[in-house]
Amino acid sequence: KGGDLLKEECVGDFYFHQHDYQRALKHYRVQVRESGDLPRLSKKILSAQYNIGVNHIKAHHYDRALEYMEAILAVDPDNPKANQKAVKLRAALERRRKHKLEHSRRD
């Protein structure tokens, strides 16, 4: 029975395929609470978090996106995609911070 998908996981997969990563993540986390942490669920959670982070990047919410990338890296420090995004996000946030600082000095 270990190979069978579990109820909350199936619901999560449905939402994931609908690109509703926030809902998918919620259902995957419920499944972890119900059945324990399975490697398959961990991968799905990381994937949902990555996609949520990417959606925040598209919306220019770089601080929120970085939170998701850092959450992934806390669990999977060698994740190349999350690492690459985190580096770019930190640089973008630093540029934004410097830009705001320059503008506040002019006022």
C-alpha positions in Angstrom: 0.0 0.0 0.0 3.0 2.3 0.3 2.8 3.2 -3.4 -0.8 4.2 -3.3 -1.6 7.9 -3.2 -3.3 9.1 -0.1 -6.5 11.2 0.0 -5.1 14.6 0.9 -2.1 14.0 -1.5 -4.5 13.3 -4.3 -6.4 16.5 -3.6 -3.1 18.3 -3.5 -2.1 16.8 -6.8 -5.3 18.0 -8.3 -4.7 21.6 -7.2 -1.1 21.4 -8.2 -2.1 20.5 -11.8 -4.6 23.4 -11.7 -1.6 25.6 -10.8 -3.2 26.4 -7.4 0.1 25.8 -5.6 -1.0 27.4 -2.3 -4.0 25.0 -2.0 -1.8 22.0 -3.1 0.7 22.9 -0.4 -2.0 23.0 2.2 -3.2 19.5 1.3 0.3 18.1 1.1 1.0 19.4 4.6 -2.3 17.9 5.9 -1.2 14.6 4.4 2.2 14.8 6.2 0.4 15.4 9.5 -1.8 12.3 8.8 0.7 9.9 7.5 4.1 11.2 8.4 6.8 12.6 6.2 7.2 10.5 3.1 10.0 11.4 0.6 7.4 11.7 -2.1 5.4 14.2 -0.1 8.6 16.2 0.8 9.4 16.6 -3.0 5.8 17.7 -3.7 5.9 20.3 -0.9 9.2 21.7 -2.2 7.9 21.8 -5.7 4.7 23.6 -4.6 6.8 26.1 -2.5 9.1 26.7 -5.5 6.1 27.5 -7.8 4.5 29.8 -5.2 7.9 31.6 -5.0 8.0 31.9 -8.8 4.5 33.4 -8.8 5.6 35.9 -6.2 8.6 36.8 -8.5 6.1 37.4 -11.4 4.1 39.7 -9.2 7.3 41.5 -8.1 6.9 40.4 -4.5 10.6 39.6 -4.1 10.6 39.6 -0.3 7.8 36.9 -0.2 9.5 35.0 -3.1 12.7 34.9 -1.1 10.9 33.6 1.9 9.7 30.6 -0.1 13.2 30.0 -1.7 14.8 30.1 1.7 12.2 27.7 3.1 13.2 25.3 0.4 16.9 25.8 1.1 16.4 25.1 4.8 15.1 21.6 3.9 17.2 21.1 0.7 20.3 23.3 0.9 21.7 22.0 -2.4 18.5 22.7 -4.4 20.0 24.4 -7.5 16.9 26.1 -8.8 15.9 27.6 -5.4 19.6 28.6 -4.8 19.8 30.4 -8.1 16.5 32.2 -7.5 17.5 33.2 -3.9 20.8 34.7 -5.2 19.0 36.8 -7.8 16.2 37.8 -5.3 18.8 39.0 -2.7 20.5 41.0 -5.4 17.2 42.5 -6.6 16.1 43.4 -3.0 19.5 45.0 -2.4 19.2 47.1 -5.5 15.7 48.1 -4.5 16.9 49.0 -1.0 19.7 51.2 -2.4 17.4 52.8 -4.8 14.9 53.7 -2.0 17.8 55.0 0.1 19.0 57.3 -2.7 15.5 58.7 -3.2 15.0 59.3 0.5 18.3 61.3 0.6 17.1 63.5 -2.3 13.8 64.4 -0.5 
